[in-house]
Amino acid sequence: MAPRGSMTCRSLQLAVLMSAAVALGFGVRAGAAQLCSEYYDQTCPDVHRVVRRVLKKAHEADVRIYASLTRLHFHDCFAQGCDGSILLDNSSSIVSEKFATPNNNSARGFPVVDAVKAALEEACPGVVSCADILAIAAKISVELSGGPRWRVPLGRRDGTTANITAANNLPSPFDNLTTLQQKFGAVGLGNTDLVALSGAHTFGRVQCQFVTARLYNFSGTNRPDPTLDRGYRAFLSLRCPRGGNASALNDLDPTTPDTFDNNYYTNIEARRGTLQSDQELLSTPGAPTAPIVGRFASSQKEFFKSFSRSMINMGNIQVLTGSQGEIRKNCRVVNGS
């Protein structure tokens, strides 16, 4: 994480003002400055209050929205970095990531992001990027659900392209541990990040289509996943019968489905991880992630501390800063399109 001092923020803001110098080859590399939590202190001091107000209003009508917005930030960062590319709609020049297999009819919360952007454009026009909106919304969503607080580094700029190929290769609920480690490692994240960020499955819902293979045909065996607790399997089978509604929703955490806590890990210890990718963290023989699951199951404080750190790590993936990218006026379209 970058130092919190105001000099770092001033340096980052200076990089924007010096974009002309960059273009003229004066040796200042765009994007060289780091993100910092105070980035909008002078230009949009109420940014967090504005986002919080819009999110709380949205939550009144949609109890799932906090988990959905947290997931949007994750899916954005894992496809060509935290640049707001997941928000772009199809156009003559954009093939939208919204239609990638992991996102299509699954990723949600886009109208709430639009509402946040509209409120921020009214408060401080042309200042806050859509990529930063996703980072702030994820942070506030976790806080409002009972989770940890952290100072989210800011100063991202919005990309002008999308990458549906990368979006189609996001970490999957069907991935084994080795594949998960490879996908996290490819963006500079390690085992602790993998286990901590998976803990976001402590709230929200999942469609039956992501669960049924474990119930009826695990790895093509025509048998259930042997790592799944029998009682929980019976419960899920009632919710997701063979040949039933693939879009039917289930709680990712059946104990406290809308609260951000460490029950996700105690569920895994009881072999009640809802997704294959959840249970893989513990049940894979010799898994280096297993001790981390145990540590988080026994200490919510440890989980919260690691989750906050890992969210900052994830939020730093391939960010655009300085004169790179743009500040979109509308999160769904590139400026001028």
C-alpha positions in Angstrom: 0.0 0.0 0.0 1.3 3.5 -0.8 2.1 5.8 2.1 -0.8 7.9 3.3 0.9 11.2 3.4 -0.5 14.1 1.4 2.7 14.4 -0.7 1.8 11.1 -2.4 -1.6 12.4 -3.4 -0.2 15.7 -4.6 2.3 13.8 -6.7 -0.5 11.7 -8.2 -2.6 14.8 -8.9 0.4 16.5 -10.4 0.9 13.6 -12.8 -2.5 14.5 -14.3 -1.6 18.2 -14.7 1.7 17.2 -16.3 0.2 15.0 -19.0 1.2 17.5 -21.6 4.8 17.2 -20.5 4.6 13.5 -20.8 3.4 13.9 -24.4 6.4 16.1 -25.1 8.8 13.6 -23.8 10.0 15.4 -20.7 10.6 12.1 -18.9 7.6 12.0 -16.6 6.0 8.5 -16.9 2.1 8.7 -16.8 0.7 6.5 -14.1 4.0 6.3 -12.2 2.5 7.7 -9.0 0.7 5.4 -6.6 -2.9 5.4 -5.5 -3.7 7.1 -2.2 -6.7 7.2 0.1 -6.8 11.1 0.2 -6.9 11.5 -3.6 -10.3 13.3 -3.6 -9.9 15.2 -0.4 -9.6 18.5 -2.2 -11.5 17.8 -5.4 -14.5 15.8 -4.1 -14.3 15.7 -0.3 -17.8 14.2 0.1 -17.2 11.3 -2.2 -17.6 8.6 0.4 -20.7 10.2 1.9 -22.3 10.4 -1.5 -21.6 6.8 -2.3 -22.8 5.6 1.1 -26.0 7.5 0.7 -26.8 6.0 -2.7 -25.9 2.5 -1.6 -28.0 2.6 1.6 -31.0 3.8 -0.5 -30.5 0.9 -3.0 -30.2 -1.6 -0.2 -33.7 -0.7 1.0 -35.1 -2.2 -2.2 -32.4 -4.9 -2.8 -30.9 -6.8 0.2 -28.4 -8.5 -2.2 -26.9 -5.3 -3.5 -23.9 -5.0 -1.1 -22.6 -8.5 -2.1 -23.3 -7.8 -5.8 -21.3 -4.5 -5.8 -18.4 -6.2 -4.0 -18.4 -8.9 -6.7 -18.4 -6.2 -9.5 -15.1 -4.8 -8.2 -13.6 -8.3 -8.1 -14.7 -9.1 -11.7 -13.5 -5.7 -12.9 -10.0 -6.1 -11.4 -9.4 -9.6 -12.7 -10.1 -8.6 -16.4 -7.3 -6.3 -17.5 -7.1 -4.6 -14.2 -9.2 -2.2 -12.1 -10.2 0.1 -14.9 -14.0 0.0 -14.9 -14.1 -2.1 -18.0 -16.8 -4.4 -16.7 -19.2 -1.4 -16.8 -18.9 -0.7 -20.5 -21.9 -1.6 -22.7 -21.6 -3.1 -26.2 -20.8 -0.5 -28.9 -19.2 -0.3 -32.3 -15.8 -0.5 -30.7 -16.6 -2.4 -27.4 -17.4 -6.1 -26.9 -18.9 -5.8 -23.4 -17.5 -7.9 -20.6 -21.1 -8.1 -19.3 -21.7 -10.9 -21.7 -18.8 -13.0 -20.7 -19.9 -16.4 -19.3 -19.0 -15.5 -15.6 -21.0 -12.2 -15.9 -23.9 -12.8 -18.3 -27.2 -12.9 -16.3 -25.1 -13.0 -13.2 -23.1 -9.8 -12.6 -25.5 -7.2 -11.3 -25.7 -3.7 -9.7 -25.0 -1.7 -12.8 -28.0 0.7 -12.3 -26.7 1.4 -8.8 -23.3 2.3 -10.2 -25.1 4.6 -12.6 -26.9 6.3 -9.7 -23.7 6.7 -7.8 -22.0 8.3 -10.9 -24.9 10.6 -11.4 -24.8 11.8 -7.8 -21.1 12.3 -8.0 -21.3 14.2 -11.3 -23.7 16.5 -9.6 -21.5 17.0 -6.6 -18.1 17.2 -8.4 -18.4 16.9 -12.2 -15.7 15.1 -14.1 -13.7 14.2 -11.0 -14.4 10.6 -9.7 -13.6 7.7 -12.0 -16.0 4.7 -12.5 -13.1 2.4 -11.5 -12.8 4.3 -8.2 -16.6 4.1 -7.7 -16.4 0.3 -7.9 -13.6 0.3 -5.3 -15.4 2.7 -2.9 -18.7 0.8 -3.4 -17.1 -2.5 -2.5 -15.5 -1.0 0.6 -18.7 0.6 1.8 -20.8 -2.5 1.0 -18.6 -4.6 3.2 -18.7 -2.1 6.0 -22.5 -1.8 5.9 -22.8 -5.6 6.1 -20.8 -5.8 9.3 -17.3 -6.3 7.8 -14.0 -4.5 8.3 -13.2 -0.9 7.5 -10.1 0.1 5.5 -8.8 3.2 3.8 -9.2 2.4 0.1 -6.5 3.8 -2.1 -7.9 6.0 -4.9 -6.8 7.7 -8.1 -7.7 5.1 -10.7 -8.7 6.2 -14.2 -11.1 4.5 -16.5 -10.1 2.3 -19.4 -11.3 2.9 -22.9 -11.4 -0.8 -23.9 -12.9 -4.0 -22.6 -11.5 -7.5 -22.6 -14.1 -10.3 -22.9 -11.4 -12.9 -23.3 -10.0 -12.0 -19.9 -13.5 -11.8 -18.5 -14.2 -15.3 -19.7 -11.1 -16.5 -17.7 -12.1 -15.2 -14.3 -11.6 -17.5 -11.3 -14.5 -19.9 -11.6 -16.7 -21.8 -9.0 -15.7 -25.0 -10.9 -12.0 -24.4 -10.6 -9.8 -26.7 -8.6 -7.2 -25.3 -6.2 -4.3 -25.4 -8.7 -6.2 -23.5 -11.3 -7.3 -20.9 -8.7 -3.7 -20.4 -7.6 -2.6 -20.0 -11.2 -5.3 -17.3 -11.9 -4.6 -15.4 -8.7 -0.8 -15.7 -9.2 -1.2 -14.3 -12.8 -2.4 -11.0 -11.3 0.2 -11.0 -8.5 -2.0 -12.4 -5.7 -0.9 -15.2 -3.4 -2.5 -17.9 -1.3 -3.5 -15.6 1.6 -5.2 -13.3 -0.9 -7.0 -16.2 -2.5 -8.4 -17.4 0.8 -9.2 -14.0 2.1 -10.9 -12.7 -1.0 -12.9 -16.0 -1.3 -14.3 -15.0 2.1 -16.5 -12.5 0.2 -18.7 -15.5 -0.3 -19.8 -14.9 3.3 -22.7 -12.9 1.9 -24.8 -12.9 -1.3 -26.5 -15.5 -3.4 -25.6 -18.1 -6.0 -27.6 -19.6 -8.8 -28.3 -23.4 -8.9 -26.4 -23.8 -12.1 -23.1 -23.2 -10.2 -24.0 -25.9 -7.6 -25.7 -28.7 -9.4 -22.6 -30.4 -10.7 -21.4 -31.0 -7.1 -24.8 -32.5 -6.3 -25.3 -34.9 -9.2 -22.2 -35.2 -11.5 -19.0 -34.1 -9.8 -16.1 -34.1 -12.3 -18.2 -36.3 -14.7 -18.6 -39.2 -12.2 -22.4 -39.1 -12.1 -21.9 -39.0 -8.3 -21.9 -36.1 -5.8 -18.8 -34.3 -4.6 -17.5 -36.6 -1.8 -16.2 -33.5 0.1 -19.7 -32.1 0.5 -21.4 -32.8 3.8 -24.3 -35.2 3.3 -26.8 -33.2 5.3 -26.0 -30.0 3.4 -26.1 -31.9 0.1 -29.6 -33.0 0.9 -30.6 -29.4 1.7 -29.1 -28.1 -1.5 -30.7 -30.9 -3.5 -34.1 -29.7 -2.3 -33.3 -26.2 -3.4 -31.6 -27.3 -6.7 -33.4 -30.5 -7.9 -32.0 -32.3 -10.9 -33.5 -30.7 -14.0 -34.8 -27.8 -11.9 -34.5 -24.0 -12.4 -30.9 -23.3 -13.1 -31.3 -19.6 -12.1 -32.9 -20.3 -8.7 -31.0 -18.6 -5.9 -29.4 -20.0 -2.8 -27.5 -18.3 0.1 -23.7 -18.7 -0.3 -23.6 -18.7 3.5 -26.7 -20.5 4.9 -25.9 -19.3 8.5 -25.7 -15.5 8.1 -26.5 -14.9 4.4 -26.4 -11.1 4.5 -23.8 -10.5 7.1 -20.1 -10.1 6.5 -18.4 -12.4 9.0 -16.1 -15.4 9.2 -18.8 -18.0 9.1 -17.8 -18.8 5.5 -14.7 -20.5 6.9 -16.5 -22.4 9.7 -18.9 -23.6 7.0 -15.9 -24.9 5.0 -14.5 -26.7 8.1 -17.9 -28.4 8.4 -17.7 -29.4 4.7 -20.5 -27.0 3.9 -18.8 -24.8 1.3 -21.4 -24.0 -1.2 -19.2 -23.9 -4.3 -16.5 -26.3 -5.3 -14.0 -23.5 -5.3 -14.9 -22.8 -1.7 -14.3 -26.3 -0.4 -11.2 -26.8 -2.5 -9.4 -24.4 -0.2 -9.6 -26.9 2.6 -10.3 -30.3 1.2 -7.6 -30.6 -1.5 -5.0 -33.0 -0.1 -2.0 -31.1 1.1 -3.6 -27.7 0.3 -1.3 -24.8 1.4 -4.5 -22.8 1.8 -5.9 -25.2 4.5 -4.1 -23.6 7.5 -5.2 -20.1 6.3 -8.8 -21.4 6.3 -8.3 -22.6 9.9 -6.8 -19.4 11.0 -9.7 -17.3 9.6 -12.3 -19.8 11.0 -10.9 -19.4 14.5 -10.4 -15.6 14.4 -12.7 -13.1 12.7 -10.2 -10.4 13.5 -7.5 -12.2 11.5 -9.9 -12.6 8.6 -11.0 -9.0 8.6 -7.3 -7.8 8.7 -6.3 -10.0 5.9 -9.4 -9.3 3.8 -8.7 -5.5 4.1 -5.1 -6.0 3.0 -6.1 -8.3 0.1 -8.8 -5.9 -1.1 -6.1 -3.2 -1.4 -3.8 -5.7 -3.2 -6.5 -6.6 -5.6 -7.5 -2.9 -6.1 -3.9 -2.2 -7.3 -4.1 -4.7 -10.2 -3.0 -2.9 -13.5 -4.4 0.4 -12.5 -4.4 3.4 -14.8 -3.2 6.7 -13.3 -1.9 10.0 -14.3 -2.7 10.7 -17.9 -3.7 7.1 -18.7 -7.3 6.4 -19.6 -9.9 8.9 -18.8 -12.6 9.9 -16.3 -15.8 8.7 -17.9 -18.8 11.0 -17.8 -21.1 7.9 -18.2 -19.7 4.6 -16.8 -21.4 2.6 -19.6 -19.6 4.4 -22.5 -16.2 5.7 -23.4 -16.2 9.5 -23.6 -16.9 10.9 -27.1 -18.5 7.6 -28.3 
